[in-house]
Amino acid sequence: MFSRSPLIAILALPLLLSGSFSYPALAQRSAPRNDTGQSAVIMNLYREEMQSALEKLHWRGERMADDTIYALALTGTSWQPFWNKKLNHLYLLSHGELRRVPSLRKRSNRETESLVASIQSAYQQGNYRSVVQEATDNFSVDEMGCHPGIKEAVGYSLLKSGDNEKAFAVFTTPFEPAKGDTDVIQKNFRYRQGAFEAAVKSMRHSDSEMRKNAISLALSLLLEPDPTNPELDTEKLRFLEGQGVDLDKVCLGIVQAPERLPGLPAYVYSAMDILVYHAKPRLLPIFIHLAESNDVYLRGRAVLGLGALAYQERSGDPSGWERAVVNFPLRAYGLSVGERQLIKKEAEQAARDGNYRLRTAGTIALALMGEEESVKTLQKLAKDRAYTLSPEERGRRDAPRKIGFPVRMAAAAGLARFGTAVEVVSGEFSGRELDKARRGGQEVSRDRGGLDRDCVAQIYITPIDFATAIPFEYKIK
């Protein structure tokens, strides 16, 4: 496991801007927050879980930050029965064993296969009532949820039929993957999505347990999104905010989580993505601290967050130029001269780094700051040689492959802000066109230097993230 520095929140920004500033001397605590009525309700809802979280996890390590205890409770890490705390991958439901779940009655393998085929056929035809009837007559709820052949069909048919609580039970029952299944991660996402829909539909004002289920599932979908489209799920974001969940507190709790803690550390990257998406001045000390991290991803995202905070509007900016560099709205904040100088120093240092992910982050930060004196640097970065290439399809050497030059793309977007157009090759190519696109470049697709191999998720918060994406190594079951 790649070692990452623990987050140490900063007490006094003036110290940070002085030459005598020392990171290890800082005390651990979170940035101050203003509780609203809804957040007070959340604290009351999870009071017992927060008090017992460390005991339930048998934690005997260092003192836990309050934010981490909050994250343990709201994500369900300490109490949710369907999360697997033995695996690093907390939100993976593929740890079921069909032979161990109670069955409704004895059946031969041939009879089971026939029933599964019939249920699948009825589901494909949209005959949801028939699916529910046949499944209920022949399988226990545990069997329905554990069997990979009928889990999704029965779960969504129950939702269509309005039996939301039973649908919730089916979706959240851990399933046993079929032998050789290569789609486990995608299935796991769909099951969590179905469970969330069932929990929301089952929520009643007096049903605190189902509300907690909905919140833990929404957080799972936010922190570990669709692997085929890892964009930030704004629907889940709005749901959680509407429930009074302090997302900054959850994400800071994950970033601060000790490496030996079950579950949460695997989501430190996606938690950091959300913090950058929500970048605001009170996170400035945290971003500055993490800009010195030895973890390339955390450092790169911290630099991006600093760039977002130092964003300045310029007269004459082309309309919508920023959409080429970030997927979140920008806002100009009144930072001090000293703060801006410090941020610029971090951005320029990252832009000169030997790691292409850091160069990309530094380039984006310089583009967001919009200072004329950065134009020469951006022009140089627009010639960066690093490119990433999607894997070759097995048995299809001539199939198109996606290529991206992340640093060039970021620099081109920054230069466009200053009225200079730079053409950058990116997209899908094959054959001679692909060879031409690669010529003179340096492939960095397999570069995992400085990354935590135990992390399992990231969120795309810039259009360039596809070219710096991490090839996660999932440990399934």
FIKE-95330 format. One line per field, with one value per residue (C-alpha): residue number from 1; residue in one letter; x, y, z. Coordinates in pm, whole numbers, m for minus. Layout:
i	[NUM:...];
aa	[A:...];
c1	[X:...];
c2	[Y:...];
c3	[Z:...];
REM end
This chain:
i	[1:2:3:4:5:6:7:8:9:10:11:12:13:14:15:16:17:18:19:20:21:22:23:24:25:26:27:28:29:30:31:32:33:34:35:36:37:38:39:40:41:42:43:44:45:46:47:48:49:50:51:52:53:54:55:56:57:58:59:60:61:62:63:64:65:66:67:68:69:70:71:72:73:74:75:76:77:78:79:80:81:82:83:84:85:86:87:88:89:90:91:92:93:94:95:96:97:98:99:100:101:102:103:104:105:106:107:108:109:110:111:112:113:114:115:116:117:118:119:120:121:122:123:124:125:126:127:128:129:130:131:132:133:134:135:136:137:138:139:140:141:142:143:144:145:146:147:148:149:150:151:152:153:154:155:156:157:158:159:160:161:162:163:164:165:166:167:168:169:170:171:172:173:174:175:176:177:178:179:180:181:182:183:184:185:186:187:188:189:190:191:192:193:194:195:196:197:198:199:200:201:202:203:204:205:206:207:208:209:210:211:212:213:214:215:216:217:218:219:220:221:222:223:224:225:226:227:228:229:230:231:232:233:234:235:236:237:238:239:240:241:242:243:244:245:246:247:248:249:250:251:252:253:254:255:256:257:258:259:260:261:262:263:264:265:266:267:268:269:270:271:272:273:274:275:276:277:278:279:280:281:282:283:284:285:286:287:288:289:290:291:292:293:294:295:296:297:298:299:300:301:302:303:304:305:306:307:308:309:310:311:312:313:314:315:316:317:318:319:320:321:322:323:324:325:326:327:328:329:330:331:332:333:334:335:336:337:338:339:340:341:342:343:344:345:346:347:348:349:350:351:352:353:354:355:356:357:358:359:360:361:362:363:364:365:366:367:368:369:370:371:372:373:374:375:376:377:378:379:380:381:382:383:384:385:386:387:388:389:390:391:392:393:394:395:396:397:398:399:400:401:402:403:404:405:406:407:408:409:410:411:412:413:414:415:416:417:418:419:420:421:422:423:424:425:426:427:428:429:430:431:432:433:434:435:436:437:438:439:440:441:442:443:444:445:446:447:448:449:450:451:452:453:454:455:456:457:458:459:460:461:462:463:464:465:466:467:468:469:470:471:472:473:474:475:476:477];
aa	[M:F:S:R:S:P:L:I:A:I:L:A:L:P:L:L:L:S:G:S:F:S:Y:P:A:L:A:Q:R:S:A:P:R:N:D:T:G:Q:S:A:V:I:M:N:L:Y:R:E:E:M:Q:S:A:L:E:K:L:H:W:R:G:E:R:M:A:D:D:T:I:Y:A:L:A:L:T:G:T:S:W:Q:P:F:W:N:K:K:L:N:H:L:Y:L:L:S:H:G:E:L:R:R:V:P:S:L:R:K:R:S:N:R:E:T:E:S:L:V:A:S:I:Q:S:A:Y:Q:Q:G:N:Y:R:S:V:V:Q:E:A:T:D:N:F:S:V:D:E:M:G:C:H:P:G:I:K:E:A:V:G:Y:S:L:L:K:S:G:D:N:E:K:A:F:A:V:F:T:T:P:F:E:P:A:K:G:D:T:D:V:I:Q:K:N:F:R:Y:R:Q:G:A:F:E:A:A:V:K:S:M:R:H:S:D:S:E:M:R:K:N:A:I:S:L:A:L:S:L:L:L:E:P:D:P:T:N:P:E:L:D:T:E:K:L:R:F:L:E:G:Q:G:V:D:L:D:K:V:C:L:G:I:V:Q:A:P:E:R:L:P:G:L:P:A:Y:V:Y:S:A:M:D:I:L:V:Y:H:A:K:P:R:L:L:P:I:F:I:H:L:A:E:S:N:D:V:Y:L:R:G:R:A:V:L:G:L:G:A:L:A:Y:Q:E:R:S:G:D:P:S:G:W:E:R:A:V:V:N:F:P:L:R:A:Y:G:L:S:V:G:E:R:Q:L:I:K:K:E:A:E:Q:A:A:R:D:G:N:Y:R:L:R:T:A:G:T:I:A:L:A:L:M:G:E:E:E:S:V:K:T:L:Q:K:L:A:K:D:R:A:Y:T:L:S:P:E:E:R:G:R:R:D:A:P:R:K:I:G:F:P:V:R:M:A:A:A:A:G:L:A:R:F:G:T:A:V:E:V:V:S:G:E:F:S:G:R:E:L:D:K:A:R:R:G:G:Q:E:V:S:R:D:R:G:G:L:D:R:D:C:V:A:Q:I:Y:I:T:P:I:D:F:A:T:A:I:P:F:E:Y:K:I:K];
c1	[0:135:183:6:56:m232:m435:m342:m586:m435:m505:m370:m332:m85:160:119:216:530:871:886:577:611:343:417:362:m4:m286:m559:m900:m1155:m1245:m1534:m1887:m2225:m2484:m2827:m3152:m3125:m2768:m2876:m3141:m2871:m2650:m2942:m3029:m2675:m2590:m2591:m2398:m2130:m2093:m2054:m1871:m1521:m1642:m1829:m1517:m1300:m1070:m758:m553:m490:m754:m1004:m1095:m1457:m1505:m1397:m1643:m1913:m1812:m1810:m2166:m2318:m2154:m2270:m1915:m1964:m2320:m2458:m2501:m2469:m2130:m1829:m1584:m1338:m1265:m1091:m1373:m1649:m1936:m1890:m2191:m2038:m1960:m2273:m2277:m2593:m2543:m2547:m2872:m3206:m3413:m3792:m3794:m3575:m3527:m3309:m3049:m3251:m3567:m3375:m3230:m3576:m3724:m3440:m3483:m3859:m3813:m3553:m3784:m4080:m3863:m3734:m4095:m4187:m4419:m4317:m4618:m4533:m4169:m4274:m4528:m4295:m4003:m4216:m4363:m4026:m3748:m3686:m3595:m3236:m3222:m3366:m3097:m2807:m2878:m2704:m2944:m3260:m3147:m3186:m3501:m3681:m3554:m3672:m3997:m4073:m4002:m4239:m4501:m4465:m4323:m4034:m3919:m3895:m3710:m3467:m3402:m3339:m3101:m2899:m2858:m2496:m2487:m2264:m2110:m2145:m1822:m1612:m1831:m1630:m1910:m1922:m1833:m2100:m2362:m2266:m2331:m2675:m2773:m2672:m2871:m3177:m3140:m3119:m3440:m3617:m3494:m3607:m3951:m3976:m3880:m4141:m4113:m4104:m3884:m3538:m3380:m3477:m3363:m3022:m3018:m3095:m2817:m2553:m2647:m2646:m2298:m2185:m2312:m2152:m1815:m1808:m2003:m2080:m1743:m1835:m1924:m1751:m1902:m2019:m2380:m2551:m2883:m2731:m2550:m2880:m3047:m2776:m2770:m3150:m3120:m2881:m2567:m2245:m2057:m1742:m1741:m1788:m1512:m1269:m1338:m1242:m928:m827:m906:m614:m487:m568:m932:m1171:m1347:m1308:m944:m1032:m1240:m989:m948:m1318:m1364:m1091:m1265:m1581:m1388:m1237:m1579:m1702:m1389:m1439:m1201:m1229:m1070:m766:m545:m633:m552:m221:m127:m217:m27:280:152:366:52:40:m340:m403:m136:m272:m627:m510:m333:m651:m853:m610:m642:m1021:m997:m755:m975:m1003:m1244:m1080:m1245:m1251:m1260:m1418:m1764:m1757:m1379:m1374:m1582:m1271:m1088:m1340:m1684:m1789:m1892:m1620:m1644:m1395:m1294:m1115:m788:m497:m186:14:m235:m233:146:156:m99:90:409:236:84:413:596:339:351:727:700:818:477:227:m71:87:183:m180:m310:m56:m144:m516:m447:m243:m520:m778:m564:m552:m234:m70:276:169:117:478:458:132:287:569:327:123:413:421:494:292:m9:m235:m388:m686:m604:m596:m901:m810:m806:m876:m547:m707:m988:m992:m813:m866:m565:m529:m249:m366:m105:m144:m523:m504:m252:m460:m768:m565:m425:m773:m865:m596:m716:m455:m581:m373:m474:m439:m483:m730:m1005:m1032:m792:m669:m405:m195:m397:m315:53:54:m114:143:447:688:493:566:309:241:m72:79:233:107:392:296:m59:m233:m308:m577:m802:m1095:m1272:m1232:m1474:m1421:m1440:m1257:m1302:m935:m971:m1032:m666:m534:m773:m638:m659:m794:m708:m1026:m1009:m1336:m1450];
c2	[0:342:554:887:1165:1209:1528:1783:2073:2421:2643:2979:3083:3361:3093:2918:3233:3289:3143:2963:2753:2384:2127:1871:2136:2178:2042:1820:1974:2058:2393:2553:2503:2659:2395:2432:2286:1994:1914:1912:1653:1443:1462:1346:1067:927:1010:648:530:792:701:330:339:269:m2:m178:m171:m290:6:5:257:627:879:930:1275:1380:1411:1050:927:1128:963:615:663:821:588:289:161:80:m54:m129:m510:m536:m359:m590:m448:m734:m610:m285:m228:m134:m93:m424:m656:m959:m1151:m1368:m1749:m1902:m2238:m2064:m1867:m2016:m2153:m2162:m2526:m2795:m2790:m2975:m2779:m2830:m2692:m2390:m2317:m2340:m2098:m1851:m1858:m1804:m1509:m1350:m1390:m1233:m941:m877:m868:m616:m859:m746:m894:m1237:m1198:m1115:m1397:m1668:m1552:m1530:m1877:m2045:m1849:m1695:m1326:m1421:m1648:m1376:m1134:m1379:m1541:m1337:m1462:m1314:m1049:m749:m876:m941:m625:m389:m581:m535:m162:m146:m328:m86:m343:m113:m263:m611:m464:m303:m640:m809:m541:m523:m899:m977:m1179:m1461:m1369:m1621:m1801:m1597:m1287:m983:m736:m757:m391:m264:m499:m386:m25:m110:m300:m7:223:m1:m24:355:398:145:312:658:527:350:655:779:1068:826:566:676:341:362:723:610:337:590:821:545:424:777:830:500:607:948:817:522:620:428:285:342:707:831:1180:1344:1240:1575:1402:1220:1540:1731:1446:1439:1816:1813:1560:1788:1583:1786:1650:1843:1681:1333:1386:1542:1247:1006:1201:1198:828:614:374:68:165:m71:68:444:482:317:626:898:991:1033:1218:1458:1502:1613:1859:2018:2026:2213:2429:2721:2949:2759:2460:2667:2552:2188:2218:2390:2113:1837:2013:1887:1528:1242:1096:1217:1209:1401:1654:1704:1752:1991:2202:2198:2307:2591:2699:2704:2922:3160:3191:3548:3691:3872:4120:3978:3611:3400:3277:2929:2885:2731:2432:2294:2272:2204:2047:2265:2631:2883:3173:3455:3488:3778:3608:3808:3884:3646:3365:3410:3411:3088:2925:3039:2891:2553:2559:2643:2378:2115:2227:2155:1817:1495:1332:1410:1407:1684:1879:1859:1985:2268:2370:2382:2588:2841:2861:2931:3202:3381:3584:3725:3624:3258:3266:3172:2879:2763:2787:2560:2315:2303:2101:1844:1494:1284:1097:817:547:322:m52:m253:m474:m839:m991:m654:m480:m247:m135:241:347:667:893:1206:1453:1583:1854:1986:1989:2188:2431:2478:2559:2812:2974:2992:3213:3456:3440:3196:2886:2568:2247:1935:1580:1376:1125:779:674:354:244:514:792:655:620:982:1102:920:1035:1236:1169:965:710:723:505:261:518:452:621:785:641:444:101:34:316:198:508:855:1113:1303:1673:1799:1710:1609:1342:1068:1109:1090:821:561:195:58:m296:m431:m710:m897:m1139];
c3	[0:m89:220:231:484:731:699:965:964:992:1291:1180:817:898:1017:684:495:701:627:963:897:985:895:1168:1436:1347:1561:1422:1388:1122:974:1166:1043:1107:1197:1044:1173:932:1031:1396:1303:1137:1445:1658:1409:1423:1783:1897:1591:1639:2006:1933:1595:1726:1960:1679:1463:1756:1695:1913:1718:1752:1857:1578:1444:1500:1123:1073:1335:1155:824:981:1101:790:539:741:779:1146:1140:792:769:389:365:378:631:573:221:146:m104:143:m106:m284:m240:m414:m95:m83:m85:m227:m54:285:250:362:74:41:m68:m218:m596:m843:m1039:m1355:m1192:m1060:m1403:m1558:m1303:m1347:m1726:m1690:m1453:m1681:m1982:m1803:m1690:m2041:m2162:m1893:m1715:m1365:m1186:m1324:m1215:m859:m844:m975:m762:m446:m503:m546:m373:m33:m21:60:m244:m467:m353:m360:m698:m971:m1236:m1082:m831:m1062:m1235:m907:m738:m1009:m1060:m690:m728:m1025:m817:m524:m280:m192:136:m14:m314:m71:96:m242:m366:m42:5:m92:m415:m535:m872:m1152:m1237:m1479:m1445:m1558:m1489:m1109:m1045:m1285:m1138:m790:m892:m1035:m721:m499:m725:m698:m320:m295:m499:m278:42:m70:m166:170:375:612:854:1145:975:1084:994:626:615:741:477:204:324:341:m8:m150:m8:m159:m502:m466:m347:m587:m900:m1218:m1328:m1693:m1629:m1312:m1313:m991:m926:m866:m791:m492:m397:m377:m188:78:116:146:428:616:554:583:281:363:706:556:299:547:775:497:407:776:827:950:685:900:943:758:452:446:330:m4:m88:m4:m373:m449:m118:m226:m562:m385:m166:m477:m646:m336:m309:m72:123:451:273:172:464:392:22:101:340:95:m184:4:21:m109:m269:m630:m656:m334:m421:m773:m653:m382:m644:m856:m551:m487:m849:m816:m503:m678:m989:m1111:m1366:m1656:m1888:m2237:m2129:m2406:m2309:m2156:m2179:m1832:m1944:m2113:m1778:m1498:m1458:m1166:m1135:m1055:m816:m753:m387:m222:m130:2:m204:15:m34:m412:m420:m223:m454:m763:m622:m566:m917:m1089:m890:m991:m1355:m1359:m1190:m1352:m1300:m1575:m1337:m1132:m1444:m1558:m1221:m1212:m1567:m1486:m1174:m1373:m1633:m1361:m1200:m1533:m1488:m1802:m1687:m1697:m2076:m2155:m1916:m2075:m2422:m2311:m2149:m2470:m2616:m2335:m2469:m2220:m2355:m2235:m2451:m2385:m2368:m2687:m2733:m2714:m3061:m3230:m3297:m3551:m3318:m3237:m2917:m2723:m2690:m2478:m2409:m2067:m2010:m2364:m2328:m2004:m2152:m2468:m2258:m2059:m2372:m2524:m2229:m2349:m2709:m2839:m3019:m2993:m3165:m2950:m3073:m2868:m2939:m3093:m3368:m3528:m3773:m3933:m3775:m3432:m3521:m3638:m3317:m3104:m3298:m3086:m2765:m2456:m2344:m1969:m1953:m1705:m1475:m1123:m944:m616:m612:m339:m486:m224:m346:m557:m690:m835:m970:m1293:m1204:m1514:m1884:m1884:m1615:m1874:m1975:m1617:m1493:m1251:m1361:m1033:m926:m767:m511:m553:m284];
REM end
